[in-house]
Amino acid sequence: MVTVKLNQETYFIEEKSQLSGVKRVANMVRADLGLIFGRQPIWQSLDAITTDSEKTAIFAATIGQSAYLDDLLNRKMITASEIENKREVYQFQVIQDPWPSVKRALIIVGSDKRGTIYGLFHLSELLGVSPFVNWSDLKPKPETEVTLTDKDNFVSREPSVKYRGFFINDEWPAFGNWAKIHFGGANAACYAQLFEVLLRLKGNYLWPAMWKDNFSLDGPGLKSAALADELGVVMSTSHHEPCMRSGEEYTLVRGKNSPYGDAWDFQTNRDGIIRFWKDGLKRNAKFENVITLGMRGERDTAIMKNATMAENIALLKDVLKVQNELIKQEVNSKLSEVARQIVMFNEVESFFYGDDTTPGLIASKELDGVTIMYSDNNLGYMRTLPSKAIQNHRGGFGMYYHMDMHGGPTSFEWIGSTSVPRIWDQMSTAYDYGVQEIWIANVGDLATNELSLSYFLDMAYDMDHYGSKYPNNTEIYIQNWLKQQFGNHFTSNDLSLIQKVIDDYMLLLERRKHEVMGSDTYHPVHFGESDTVLSKCQEIMQICQDLRKRCPAAALTGFVGLVYYPAVATANLMQTWIYAGKNQFYAQQNRVIANDYGNKVRLGIQRDHEIIADYHQIGEHKFDGFGLSEHFGFRQWSANNNQYPLVYDVTPANLPRMIVSSVTASDYSLGEAWTNQNLVITDFMRPDVTKAYLDIACGSRDSIAYEIINQTPWLHFSRYFGEVQKQVTIEITFDRKNAPLVGESSFQVKSGEAVVDVKLPFRNGLFDYPSQTFIETNDYLAIPATAYVSAIATDEAKFVVLEPYGKFGSGVKVFPQTIDFMAIKERPELNYHFAIEQVGQYELTLHFAPTLPVSQDNHAYIQVGLNENSLQLVDTVLDSNQPFYNSPQWAIEGTNDEKQCQIKVNCRAGLNLLRYIQISPNLILERITLVRLGSQLPQSYLGPTASYKLL
Amino acid sequence: MVTVKLNQETYFIEEKSQLSGVKRVANMVRADLGLIFGRQPIWQSLDAITTDSEKTAIFAATIGQSAYLDDLLNRKMITASEIENKREVYQFQVIQDPWPSVKRALIIVGSDKRGTIYGLFHLSELLGVSPFVNWSDLKPKPETEVTLTDKDNFVSREPSVKYRGFFINDEWPAFGNWAKIHFGGANAACYAQLFEVLLRLKGNYLWPAMWKDNFSLDGPGLKSAALADELGVVMSTSHHEPCMRSGEEYTLVRGKNSPYGDAWDFQTNRDGIIRFWKDGLKRNAKFENVITLGMRGERDTAIMKNATMAENIALLKDVLKVQNELIKQEVNSKLSEVARQIVMFNEVESFFYGDDTTPGLIASKELDGVTIMYSDNNLGYMRTLPSKAIQNHRGGFGMYYHMDMHGGPTSFEWIGSTSVPRIWDQMSTAYDYGVQEIWIANVGDLATNELSLSYFLDMAYDMDHYGSKYPNNTEIYIQNWLKQQFGNHFTSNDLSLIQKVIDDYMLLLERRKHEVMGSDTYHPVHFGESDTVLSKCQEIMQICQDLRKRCPAAALTGFVGLVYYPAVATANLMQTWIYAGKNQFYAQQNRVIANDYGNKVRLGIQRDHEIIADYHQIGEHKFDGFGLSEHFGFRQWSANNNQYPLVYDVTPANLPRMIVSSVTASDYSLGEAWTNQNLVITDFMRPDVTKAYLDIACGSRDSIAYEIINQTPWLHFSRYFGEVQKQVTIEITFDRKNAPLVGESSFQVKSGEAVVDVKLPFRNGLFDYPSQTFIETNDYLAIPATAYVSAIATDEAKFVVLEPYGKFGSGVKVFPQTIDFMAIKERPELNYHFAIEQVGQYELTLHFAPTLPVSQDNHAYIQVGLNENSLQLVDTVLDSNQPFYNSPQWAIEGTNDEKQCQIKVNCRAGLNLLRYIQISPNLILERITLVRLGSQLPQSYLGPTASYKLL
């Protein structure tokens, strides 16, 4: 067994021929080791080493680039057969006596430059250094010595996806200010930080910021591009910036006397545009790039307004032809050797497919060897994916994936809100459809998207472990990720708490993004959904405060940046909106307590500012700037015209006023004879409910005295009388043991002359139905999709439960993900049992994740059947004639994070069997509700909680 | 010429036989004279007088009741032939040497007791004493001496309506508290005040308060009833209290062992109820009464729930028969000599008419000789009126008229809101239909209804001067009334100001009652209607403050009670709601100025309390209690659940935000490229408009700097640049002389990167249409009903312009008011001219006063014709199958004080002729609007201002 010890004495072997990029990375790893052992390893040339058995040498080299390595291989000190001729692979090995003067060494061999770099960072990772050590200022745990043995030897895999990276997008105000404060701009020093994060996460690909910044000019000059190339970072430009020139560059060089002309128009300024592209290609040809092809309008707009499909396609074909020609001239005459991409973002997708009369770009020979980049719906759900017909396209497919958006249906640029289960589901689907060449995530400012990006890049790196064969891997992933970041600093119990906080705040965001949260999102009282969310927010904030108190200084900046800030800021925002909902709702009823909620809203807005200020100052202003994006009350896709919650101020009534209601219902009574003295509380219709809650609120200047008059022996009240200045909540306990089977109880609430008659219909459970049957209460049923009584699989496919997942916490989806069952007779099926009281027509609502149809024919079918009735085929796409993307359905479902599909069904009295079949791919059913026609389910965002289910 | 001088020496001749009521009134007049001359005239018996030529004697007597008078008549010192055998008539005459010891005397002779009383008060009035001298504490002007001559001799008329009076109703909290504070309750001392006001206003009839009070018990005992009888005040009970017993009396005497039984039910407790009635009749038989017949349910509810028409009518017939029988037994065996009434309030009206299968009470012999009391729609508009078929009904007809309501569509119990033009129109209509026996006005607490009640009683007294032959008499009436109250205290200029204030605040109320005013009544910006109302409110308040400063102490209490309080409190309430509308409207747009409006709302609510407190303390708490009724934000007909305006609090945006809009439009622009940079101001499409107004508002924490970029030579701006912290209004002047005939101008408003492009389409007037033609602008036309180009009269009838009148200031109505033109070929007609640009379909809306059909067949027809098209017959009743009263139409029209009737018409390009014909009686057209189909008129309460009209 070989043993090497790493400590203050460890040194790095320097070789003159070492690639400068590898050396740069080695220096980063040296710094990491310095943080651990208190002293950075020194560089030593092999010649200068005198025998010293106690010191361990670290030697990193790339096959074909190192005489020392060749020597070792020649001497069979090591072999490299496992990595030779592979892409981005490394071998990590401890050996004895590699050279006479070196007794013990750690040898890191890369199959190529990036292989060596990943191998170097493997050491840091092994020693407990977070990839975000510098980005988030997360100090590793100091050690005196670490011992490595044969057991630590490791040969890495070839990455699943060829180009894996991120896009710094919409960089103002957040990233832009951060860069300005810390580096004076988005220059090479700034990009050095990003490259490091990218490489530590085993990415290799980057689209630079381009809203107002120019990567190839701001280095200064080409400094950033040269650095990227040195470090093995493959650069490109964003989806609408062809030929390695950023969009803003044209603004800088255009003009009446400019050689580039003065119009971003390939028709009227063909020569100028060609010259502009040619010079860009020439300038960046010496670096490793993926070159963007195609053309859009200026500043990410449609290329031609009011043109036909045929005109657009013809123009684009011409553009592509010219661009390929330019690449041959300026980059490489063997075009097939040049990595190129075209991105089907926005309207470009339709040109790719064409229409009935005009063939799309899809079959154009200009795209031969070009990677076709698909994209998501702006919110992390796939748009179309490669059809079987084009699976063999040379150049393969890529994915441009949004974790940040400046556009519809809503912008989200503040705090990362893309959950890892969503990424797993949709990116594994994409991969299964052949999207394996390029994965790029738009991460906005990157800050607060670290977890999602880590997961995205880890998936891209290793689909053998993160692919569709491994559902529900995200919880363990987060657990490991947190161990990586904070394992040295928090107890395992606290790590669990952090994970809970992350799960919880990401669930809040999975339900509704910050920007589109509103006072009317969650209903203030129905089904208690606001209170449920509110207590979740408060729990998040409380846990975070507690954790922060326990957080060691070495991790504080990282904890605030990666956990505390995004979680607390999210919880505070959600809480503020819920308070606003309650303020406005109670104000309409003239409850004086509305004003207390109004003050909570004001405090919430103030707290939002404080939370951001805290984030900006932590770690000596480490993150200063990153919190600057607007995030309250978007009233269109952009922040323009956004609005903080309006606070409604109530003037109390002059005359004493009691307002009585169920805590979870909108109707209320003042107990006034002229109007309404009646109130019905239906909670006890559900056989497992024994508590209900009554609000007695004051609506007047003067407090009110109330009295509860009850003569029902099985009803008990937490209070029977009192004085109410604002509001009191009375707990009503229903003693089921002493109550009849079915009936209606009642009591009265009196205050002065006001009398409210409260009726409580109730029902005790004695149902002769099979186990797992859901029981209708108050004319509705709510059934989680995972609560099926039986699942029928086929030889080919089966339903898989995804959990945690989506808006409602879980869902069901058929795997393999690529099968369309339309032409297949055998189909997996789920069965549900529910019982209703009376025969009748019901509205059945299927609640899905807001996925899109993945095929261009624009259908997403399911089948539903009730009892012995034949199955009903239903298209969940409302209007197949218009592209789904940018349709009203796209906007509504994306905003609500929910696709709803309504079907009328006839139910019989008693037990019913509901059959559910998924026909089209990429549909995830989350829950099922049934409401008796004619009944009105109280308005809510999450719907009723799951119905009573027999054990 | 006979001359008598009134001064401190004047005395009253006392006669033993003088009626005690007359003597009481004489004492009131003595007190009046005391206020004027500084000393009350003494009583002297004729025997005790020694010759004294300088002293004037006042002698008041009733024919048949005075030996002194008989002696004078015998000696032909006076003759009384003009008044003999007349009802309530007096002769007022100065004579010389009536008796040896009396050289000069004023002789007041009454044809009966009330005649003498009215004659006595005639003296007070002649001396400038207001009828409200004591009620409102309005001191007359002190004089040393007043000379009366033959010219002052006067013989009064016989009143037009036999019973004229008011009903103190819904006495709590206002009147009830006032009575308690000042008299310890609604006892005889309290009623003495009301009787005095009634008699000074030449009324003779009263329904006492009965919500919680009992007139015949609380005197104490019969003291109030006895006093009424003594003073010649005819008493009754309200519409639903038969046989001289108040409703609450039954509550006091009912019980298990009570002789009256324990159920207000003529079927199950027939004997008890009969006994209850019998005892009431017996008790009050000795007084002059009008006895109410019929029966309703307890506390003014329907008599039988869920009973058929036939059952109800049968029951009521039985009731009437029994009641008549009891009256014969207890009051007068000659039933025809007993004044009796039955009131058709609420559902009773339908029993009166019956239905297809059941004849109504209308022809029942039990009603022979009984006055049939009709009633209004609760808001001062007639319901059905006597048809021709029953005009000869013995007992005649009466009217129960509401100037106060506790019921639907809204309660109004605070400040009097019934305008005198409305009273004239509707009561003169009723009179013309034969309603001439009883007029009673529900005046609520009386306070603040003084002017309306004065007018009502003056009409009832003298329909030869206030009848339908004299339209538009109300302005001169108010002028005289104000002279009567304040003539001694204010200059004539100030009196005009007072009249203006009264006209203005009554117009506010004519448009919308206090209780149903809301933040959404007037649109905050459209057509500038809120600003127009707002400046009216501010003008009212300013004038009232100024007048109050100039008001002499002797009139201050009266001025506050009759003018200042109702006007200022009304203006403040209306203003507060308009501020609330602006607060909420601007808050939605995130204008920071919304918060200023919010504070104005808060101040308005506080000011409301202060205004009432001031009213309550003035004149040593003279009116204390009268301001207590709720009056803000009724959300159902009653005050329960009413609500002060909600104030919306805006949090300014973080980033600089400019908000640009036309001052009178809802749409606005932030000048932001992603969203909307355009704004259109259409004001200059109207050829007489040369000014338009632009709001530049700040929506952000930081102020904004703006700049106006204008290159149009005929546009001028009041400011071209500036800094805006809240809001600035820019005046745009359009220099028509230098502008082309038609076109579109434009300018820009810039702030930072924001640019708003403002377009101003315009049109100069060069129209080749006849004079008085209205010109369409922006797809609509608004034409006042009085702006006809020609009016066609018939031999029988013609249109009359009513002005001031109604919601829009004027209207047109056909007179005589009783003609139904359905069967008449010759019809009066009005013609209007208007011009439109393009041929097209328009929605024509006729805006009427919210009158009801007066005949039971429930139609209200008009005819409309356009150009040569045939006339279209339109029923303004939306659903003739349900009774109009209590229908949705009744509620909406009553609340909005407007009946709208929509008709689609085809207009031709150019000049159009609109013909309007009123078919059914009691319809008052106020204005006409036309809107091009497909165009949307901005939402508003008053509609657009009148369109451009050619001179």
Interface residues (C-beta under 8 A of the other chain):
Chain A: A587 Q588 N590 G598 R602 I605 E630 Q636 W637 S638 A639 N640 N641 N642 Q643 Y644 P645 L646 V647 Y648 D649 V650 T651 A653 N654 L655 R657 L670 E672 W674 T675
Chain B: A587 Q588 N590 G598 R602 I605 E630 Q636 W637 S638 A639 N640 N641 N642 Q643 Y644 P645 L646 V647 Y648 D649 V650 T651 A653 N654 L655 R657 L670 E672 W674 T675
